[in-house]
Amino acid sequence: MSQLDPPNANAEVSALLEENRIFHCSNEFKSHAVVKNADIYQSARENRENFWAECANKLEWFQKWNKVLEWKPPYAKWFIGGKLNASYNCLDRHIKAPLRNKAALIWEGEPGDQRTLTYWDLYREVNKLANAIKSLGVKKGDRVAIYMPMIPEAVIAMLACARIGAIHTVVFGGFSAEALKDRILDAQANLLITADGGYRRGNVIALKNTANNALKDCPCIKNVIVVKRTNTNVDFQPGRDHWYHEITKSVADYCEPEPMDSEDILYILYTSGTTGKPKGVIHTTGGYMTAVTLTTHWVFDLKPEDVFWCTADVGWVTGHSYIVYGPLSNGATQVIYEGSPDWPERNRFWKIIAKYGVSIFYTAPTAIRAFMKWGTDWPEGCDLSSLRLLGSVGEPINPEAWIWYHKYIGREKCPVVDTWWQTETGSILIAPLPALIGQKPGSATKPLPGIEAKILTENGTEIKEGGGYLALTSPWPSMLRGIYGDAQRFEETYWNKWPNGIYFTGDGAKLDADGYFWLLGRVDDVINVAGHRIGTMEIESALVDHPAVAEAAVVGIADEIKGQAIAAFVTLKEGNTSDKKMEDTLKQHVVEKIGSIARPSKILFTADLPKTRSGKIMRRLLRDVGEGRALGDVTTLADSSVVETLKKKYEKET
């Protein structure tokens, strides 16, 4: 394989940053762009409610709203009195039109099997599963847990729930039984939809076995629907468990879509916070559907002939917004892939792009950095000429990765839309409209029309140029409506830093002289590993759960591929041996409690942790140790020698 970049690559990046280079779309791209009138920014500023009402009109409503917005910080209601259905907007309205026979999902399994579902196919499958779910007694407002591999049935399950008004909570298929159990119990779900397994790097991931372990402590689950994906033997509980293909066989082909109030809950999605307990973020129907429909169309310059591929998993918010609800509400054709980008070889993504003529490709900086490491021969060996736009999501993209992506994947002809948003925001908030906003490598550029974002100091003073906290200063339609079952945590986490209804994103950012936003990563105790947020407390709780562990502190450290990696500093109870076997045991224990995404990259055993006189662990100093930096201020430590000893030990072991 050829190396990641030519020898002068870093010099090239430095030069581009030094000259403040802005990349602009070609005149041909601009002339055919979905949005090419810059006045949209001004009109949205002058009358935000009218702007969002016009956007909402792109959906089909059973009953129009009587008021656009009611804002009583921190609680918002959008399109009050309006009634609609998300499944109807993704399917029914398209099958009345020529889109009926257009490909909706082009799916490829990791072993190479393929399926294409037209909008008519998807419509029929969703209707049948919706009727099957109703036959099990699930009704509007009930919670349904979905624990699936990346197969079409995962999308079908989400849309079927939305059709009958059941609230879905999708749990990433890489999470452990313990993590699945916690989310089921918090939501009090009464139905689980899962599969016998899925494929990852040539191996079968036994999802049903994991689900069975979770359900031992989940009495709220009354029924389980199981997709036969891998044909592996699984333990079935008669009366509770049902095969997907059997339960959908004898039901009607049509299920009347439930009229949902604009503020009825569409889904709950759990995201990590600074405590050990994940937060159940609530998204409602009308505002969320308005924002994801708009941003899919505008940010990605989506046209009827495009083939769209977002490489996320439906277990994350990116999959909800830009695999399911955004693309399908726009009538898009999209690719879904089940497996790993390096299986069976490191050109799997590029082969898929060439095979299906993908024109819009949306992936994470973690993946891009892995592609860089693997070298340019892999993409150069595939025909990527169908690509016309690239996107980045999940974490700040470093300028080197942006330039490599633009050069070797986009062949220097594709705009790169770097997007900033969160599970909590529901949809993209900061990103370039490609024909209007030039792109700077590493910058998410500017807030979209209708979005008001600022950089604030600790005390809430606005910073016109420089770094501080990223804040959202007015409500937006897809904003989270709460944390399920925990209103106090909702207010304390997001709305208590500043007064007057200003949303605290938890991200640091800076603003340059051109008004471009540069994201700097998390400022709280949340680690962003490969674009997925994991609370340090959650990992620490998993470590301390092991009987050998007395104390643990977890920090995120810089990683050239993942962005951040997990480093754990562990104090063992007396009588336990701090060796490689114990390290492996603890790493596996975290995997069992949370999932493989939370496996620490490094565990360092230490007799003591650096603490203040009041007993608070100084994680800032642990990050200094983990990243090999000079130690910061140690004057507040009860014993400053602890961190010096730890630093020497860490340097020796790494």
N, C-alpha and C positions, 0 to 999 in steps of 0.2 A: 504493500500500500504506500501511496505517496504521503508525505508528511502534511500536517494540518495546514500550513501556510508557507509561502515562500519566506526566505530569511528576513526580508525587510518588512514583514507583515506588521509587527509592532510599531515600527517607524511610520508605516502607512497610516495606521490607526491614530497614532499621536498627531500626525500632521493634519489629518481630517478634523480631529477635535480642536487642535490649535487654531485652525482657520475657521472654526465654527461652521463647518460644511453642512449645507442643507441639501438633501436629495429631493428632487422634484420629479413628478410623473412626466411621461412623454406627452406631447401635444395630442397624439392620437388617443391616449388613455383619457386625457381630460375631456376631449371632445365627445366621448361616448360615456362619460361618467354618470352614475346615478344622481350624485349631488355635485353641481358645478357652479352654483350661485352662492357666493360668500355672504350675501345679505341674510342668509338663514340664521347666522349667529346673532346679528343685530335684532332681527324680528323676534327671535326667541327671548332675548334679553328684555325687550320692550314689553312683551306680553307673554310670560311663560305659560300661564294657564291656557291661553288660546293656542299656543304652540302645541302643548301636550294634548289638547282636545282634538286638534287636527290630526295628530299622530294616532290617537285612539280610534278615530274614524276609519282607519285602515282595516280595523277588525270588524267582524260582524257581531252585532249586539242583538239579543232578543228584545231588550228594552234599553233605550238610551238613558244616560244619566241625567240628573237634574242639577248637579253641582260638580264642578271639576275637582276641587280640593277643599278639604277641611283640615287645617293644620293647628293642632293644639300640642305644641312640643312636649314630649318627643313622639306624640302619636299623630299619624297622618291617615286620612282616608281619601282615596282617589276615585273619581267618577262615581260619586255617591248616587245610589238608586239604580245604577246600570246593572243589567243582567246579561251574562254571556256564558260560553263554555269553551275551555281551552282545547279540548279534543275536537269539538265542532270546528273551531277556527283552524286547526291543523289538518283536518280531513274533509268534513262534510262540504264545506264551501268550495273545495277544490274539485270534488268529484262531480259537481254540477257543471263544471267547465271542461275545456279540452285537457286540463291537467289530469283528468281521470285516469288516463293510461300512461302518464309520465312516470318514470322511475322515481320513487321516493327514497328508498334505501337500497344501496348496492353493498351487500355484506360479503366479507371474505373472512373465513375462519383461519386460524393459524395453520391447521393441517393442509389448507388449500381449498376446502369446500367453499361453494359460493351460492348465494341466493340474491335475487333481485325482486323487490316488492314494489309494485306500482302503487299510486295513491289509492286505487280501487282495492288492491290486495290488502294494503295496510288498513284501510277502512273496514273491510270485512273481518279481518283478524281482531282488530280492536273491539268491534261490536260483539263478536263471539266471546272474547275473554271477559268483557264487561258483563255480559249476561251470566257467564259462569260464576263470576265473583258475586253477583247479586243472588245467585241460587244458593250460595253459602251463607246468606243472611247479612252480607256486608251492605251498609247503607250510607247515605250522604253523611259526612262528618266523621265516619269511622276512619281509623288509621290502618294503613296497609304497609308492611315492610317489604322491600324488594332487595334481594341479595343475589345478584346475577353476574354471569360473565358478560362480555360484550357481544351479545347476540341480538337479533331483531326482537326476540321476545321481551328483552329488557325495555325497549322503547314501547312495544305493544302494551306491556304491563302498566307503564306510567300513564299512557294515554287512556287505557281502559279505566284506571282509577279516576282520572280527571273527568271522564265521560259520565260517571255515576255520582260524582261529587265526593268520592272517598279521598282522603288525604294521604298521599304517598310519602314515605320516607325511604329513600334509597340508601343502602349501606354498601360501601365499596367492597367488591368481592375479595380484596386482599386483606380485609380486617379479620381479626380472630373471632372465635366463639364468644369470648368475654366482651369484646367491643360490640358485637352484634347483639348480644343479650342486653347490654346497658342501653342501647338505643331503642330496642323493642320495648323494654320496660318503661323507659322515660316517655315514649309516645303512647304506651298502652295499646299497641297494635293488636288486632284480633285475627289478622291473616298475614301469612308470610308467603311470598312468591320467590322461588329459588330454582336451581337446576341441580341435576346430579353432579355436574362438574363443568369445568372449562379447561381450555388449553393455554399454557404459558411456557414458552421455551421448550416445547416438545413434551412437557409433563402435563399430567391431568391434575388440576386443582380440585380437590374433593369438597365442593361447596355443601352438598347435602349432609355429609358427615359432620362438617363444622357446624352447620345449622342445627343438626340433631343435638350436638353438645350444648349449644346455646339455649335450645328450647327446654332443656331439663329444668331450667329455672324461670321459664316464661309461661306461667299459667294463663296469661291473657290471650295467647295464640290458640285459636280454636281450630283453624284449618291451615294446611300447607299445600300449595300448588307447586308441582315439580316439573320442570322442563327436562326432557330426555335429550341431553346434548352429547354426552360421552359414552352412553350405553354401559356405564360401569354399575356394578352391584351396589345398591344402597339399602339401608334399613328403612323400611316403611312402617308407619304406625297406622294400622287399619282404622278407618273412620275419621282420622285426622288428615292423612296425606292423600293427595290426589294427583294423578299424572295429568299434566297440562293437555296432552293430545286427547286424552279420554274425556276430561271434563268439558272441553270445548266442542266435542263431536256432535252432541245432540241438542245443543242450544240454538236459539233463533239467530239469524244473521244480522238482525238489526236491534239496537238498543237505543231508546230515546235519550238524547243528551240532557242531562240535568241542568236547568237554568240556575246558574250560580250568581249570587250577588258579587259585584265587583270586589268587595272586601272579604268574601269567603276564602278560606285557606285553600290554596292549591297544593302546596307541599311543605313539609318540614325537612330541613337538611342539617345534619349535625356537623359542627365545625369546632375545632379545638380552641380553647381559651386559656387564660392564665391560671385557671384552677384545674384540678384533676378531672372535672366533669365536663364533657363536651356540651356545647350549647346547641339547642334545637332551634335553628333560625327559621322563622315563619315568613313565607311569601304568599301573598294573596293573588287573586286571579286577574282582575282588570288592569291594574297598574303594571304588574309584572309582564303580562302578555303584550301590552302596549310597548314597553321599553325593549323587550328582547326582539320583537318583530321589527321595530324601527332600527335598532343597532345592527342586526344581522343584515338588513338591506343597505344601510348607509355605510357603515364602517368597512364592510367587505365588498362594497360596490357590486352587490349581488344582482345578477341578470338571469333571465329564464334559461339560458343555455349553459350556465355554469354547472360544474360538478364540484361540490363543496366537501372538504374533508377536515373535520376537527378531530384530532387524534386523542382527545381526552376520553376518560371513562365516565359513564353516566352516574357513577357513584360520587362524582364531584360536581360542583355547581356549573363548571364549564360544559359538562355533558348535558345538564338540564337545559341550559340556556342556548347552547350553540351546537347541540346535536339534535335535541328533541324540539323544544318549543319555538325557538327562533327560526331555524331553517324550514321546519315543516309548516309553520304559519305563513311563510313566504312562498310555499310551493316549490322548494328547492329539491334538487337531486343531490344526495350526499352519500359518501362512502363511510362505512363502518368496518373497522378491522378488529379482530378479537385479540391478537397476540402481541408479541414483542417485536420491536423494530429490527432486532438483530437475529431473527430466526427465520429460516435456517442459516441465512447469511446477513451481513450488515447492509445489504441493499434492499431489504424487504419493502421499506417505505417507498423508495424510489421506483421499484418495480410496480407497486400498486398505483402510484401516480401515472406511470407510463401506460399501464394496462387499462385504466378506466378514464384516462384523459382528465385527471383532476386539474381544475383551473384555479381553485382557491385552497390554500393549505395553511392550517392554523395549528400551531404546536407550541411546545414549551421551550424556554431557553435551556433547560436541563438536557432535553433531547438534542438541541442544536449543538451544545458543547460536546455531547457524546459523538455526534456526527463529525465534528471537527477533529476529535481525537482519532477517529477511525480513518480519516484521510479523504481526499477528494476523488480517488479512483472510483469509489462506490457510486456516488451520484453521477460522475462523468460517464460511467458505463451505461446509463439509462437515459431514455428520451424524456426530458422534463420540459419540452417545448410547450406543452399545454398550459403550464402555469402562467398566470397573469397577475396574481396578488398573493403575498405571503403575510401571515400574522403570527404574533407572539403573545403568549398568555401565561400567567401563573406566578411570575416573579419579575423583578427588573432584569432586562436583558443587557449584558455588558456590551460595550461598543465593538469589541473584537468579534463576539458572536454575531452581532447584527450585521457587520460588514461581511463576514464569511457567508452568512445566510443569503444576503443580497447578491453576493458575487457568485457563489458556487451552486446555489439552489435556484435563485431567481435569475441567474445569468445576466445580472445588472440591468434587467428590464422590468422587474416586478417591484411595485411599491411594497414596503414593509410596514404594516400597521401594528405597532407595539401597543398593547391594550392594558390599561389599568382598571381593575375592578375587584370585587370581593364576593364571597358567598353572601355577605350581608347586603351588598348593593344590588345583587340580582342580575345586573346587566353592565355592559361596558360604560364607563363614565369619562375616562380620559383616553383619547386615541385620535390619530389624524383621520379626518375625512380625506382620503388619498388624493383627490383632485384639487383640494383646496389648501391643505396644510402640508408643507414640505416636511420631510422626516430627517431628524438628526439621530445618528447612531447612538442608542442607549437611552433616548428620551421617549416617553409616552406622548409627547408633544402637548396638546392643549385639551381642555374640557370640551366635550361635545355640546352642541346647541342645547339649551335648556338645563345645563348642569353648571352649578356655581361652586367652584373649588378655590381654596386659598391656602397659603402657607402662613401658619400662625406661630407665635412664640408660646412659651409655657403659660404666660398670663393672657394670651388671646390677642396680642397686638399683631396686625398684619405685616408680613414681610414682603416687600415688593420685589426684592432681588436677594437671593441667598437661601440658606437652609433653615428648616424648622419642622413643624408638624403639618402633615396634610390634613385639611379639614374640609368638610362639605357644609356650606353655609345656608342652603335652602333645601327643602324636600324634593324628591324625585319619585316618579311613579313606581319603580321596582324596588324601592327601599324596603328593608325588612320591617315587619310590623310588630315584632316582639321576639322573645325567646320563649319557647313553648313551656308553659307552666311556671315561669319565673320572671315576672314583670320587674321585680327589683333588680335582678341581674342585668336585664335589658337596659334599664335606666343608668345603672352604675357603670356598665362597661362602655357604653357608647355616647352618653349624653351629659355626663357630670363634669367633664374636664373644663368646659366653657359654658357660659349661660346662653340664653336666647336661642335654644334649639340648634346649636352647632354640633354636627356629628364628628366624633373623634374616630379617625380611620385606624389608628394604631400604627400608621406608617410614617416614616420620616421622608422628607422630600425637599428639593430645592427648586427655586425658580431662577431662570437665567434672564439676561437682559432682553431677550426676544419674547419673554413670556412663556417659555417652554418649561414643562414640569419634568423633573428628573427624580424618579423614585429611588429611595435609599434603603428600603427594607424595613422590617419590623422594629418598633421601638419598645415593645412589651416583651413578655416572656413567651413568645411564640416563635417556633423555628419553622422556616419555610424550606422543606426538603423536597427538591424536585417539583416545586410548585404546589406542594400540599402542606397545609398548615398543621402543625402538631404542637400542642401545649407542653412546655417543659414540665409542668406539674403533673401532667398525665403520665409522662415517662418516669418521672421520679416516683410517683405513686406505684407504678408497676414494679420498679426496682425494689423499693422498700417492702413491697408485698412478699418478696422472697425471704424465707426465714433466716438466711445467712447475712442479710443486709441490715445494718444499723442506721445508715444515713446515706443519702444520695443527692447530688446536685447535677443538673443537666444544663448544658449550654449548646448553642449553635456555633459552629466554627466554619470558616470559609472553605468551600470545596470547589475545585475547578470545574467539575461536571454538574453536581447537584445544586450548586449555589451555596447551600449550607449543608453541613453534615452534623450528626449528633455526637457530642462527646459527653461521657458520663464520668463523674468523679464519685467513687463509692468507698464508704467506710464499712468494713465488715464487723460483725459481732465476734467477740473473742472465741477462739477455737476453730475458726474457719481459715482456710488457706487461700491466699491471694495469688493464684496461679492461672495459667492459660485455661485449664479446665473450668475453673470458676468463672473466668471471663466469658467463655463460650456458654456456660450454663445460664448466666445472667442475660446475655444477649438473647438466647432462646426464650427465656422467661418473658422478656419484653414482647417478643414476637407473639407468644401465646396469649398475653394479656391484651395487646393492642393490634398487632399485625406486623408484617415484615417491613412496612414503610417506616416503622418506628425503631427498627433495630439500630442500636448505637454503633457508630463506626469505630469508636475507641472507648475503652473503659480503663480508667486509671484508678488503682486502689491506693488509698491514702489513709493514714492514721487519723488525720484531722482535716477539716475543711476551713477555709478562711472565713472568719465571722467577725462581725462588729461586736462591740462590748454588750450590745443588747441581744446578741445571738443570731442576727440576720446573716445568712450566707451571702458573701459578696460575689455574685455571679459575673459581675463585670471583670473582676480579676481572673476568674476562671477562663473567661473568653480570651483575656490577654495571654494566659498560659497556653491555652489550646491553639492559638494562632501564632505563637512564637513572638509576640510583641513585648516591648519593654513594659514592665508593670506600671500601672497607673498609681494614683494616690493610695497609699496603704496606711495613712495616719489614723484612720478610724477603726483599724483592726484591733481586736483584743490581743492578738499575737501575730506580729508581722512576719515572724520567722516561718510560720506555717506555709505561706504562699511561696516564699523563697525555696523552701525544701521541695514543695510540690513542683515548682518550675524546673528545678534541677532533675527531679525524677522523670518528669514528662519528657524533657529534652533527651534524656538518656534512653528512654524506652521507645522513642519515636525517631 
